[in-house]
Amino acid sequence: MKKILLASTALVLSAGLAHAQAVTITGSGRMGITGMDAGGGWNWSQEHRLDLNFNVSVEADHGLTFGAWTRARMEGGWQGVGLV
């Protein structure tokens, strides 16, 4: 009987936290190509980057808000010589 009472009490207390969650996903991206005169020809380079931001917040029953934030970043590019 005590185990059932304890489990149901924990379930009721966690229900207050579950209804006040907020998840926000934002992001940005960029890409670019640059060319530079290297004397004997043009030196070209390309780069790109994508950022995804994840924000999570939870408001407890007593009004205190807990939150977390993280970013996933993917980037790359290449360099080469061309157009002599």
N, C-alpha and C positions, 0 to 999 in steps of 0.2 A: 504494500500500500504506500509506503514511504517513497519507493522508487517512482511510482506513477505520479504521486503528488509533486515530487521534485522535477520530473520531466515535464509535466504540464506547466509548472511555474516557470521553468526556463523557456518554454515555448511562448508563453504569454509575454514574458519580458523581452524576448527577441523580436516579437511582432512590432513593437514600437520602433525599433531601429530599422526594420525592413521597409517601412512605408516612406521613410524620409531620405532615401538615397538619391543622389544625383550624379550622373556620369556625363561628362562633356568630352567630345573628341574634336580637336581642331588641328589644323595643319597648314603647311606652306610648302612651296616648291620653287626651285629656280634652276635655270640652265643658262649657259653662256658659251660663246665661242670667241676667242681672241686671236688676232694675227699680229706678228711682230716681224719687222724687217731684220733678218739675221745676217745681213751683208751679202751673202751669196744666194739668198732666197728667203721666202717667208716661212716662219716657224708658227704653226697653228697649234692651239690647245683648246680643249673642250672640257667643261665640268658641269656636273649636275648634282642637286641635293634635294632631298625630300624629308620634311620633318612632320611627325605625327605626335601631338600632345594629348595625353590622357589625364583628365582631372576627375577625381572621385571625392565626393563629400557625403557625410552622413551626419544628420542632426539627431542627437539623443533626445529622450523625453524631457530631460531637464533643461534643454536649450543649448547645450554645449555642442559645437560642431567639430567633427574630426574630418581630416582630409588628407589626400595624397596626390602627388603629381609626378609624372614621368614622361620622358620623351624618347621616341624611337627615331633615329636619324640614319638615313641611307644616303651615301654619296659616292661619287666615282668620277671618272674622266679619262682623258687620254692626251698625249702630246705627240706630235709628229712634224715632219718637215715636208713641205710640198710647194708647188708653184714656184719653180726656179725662175 
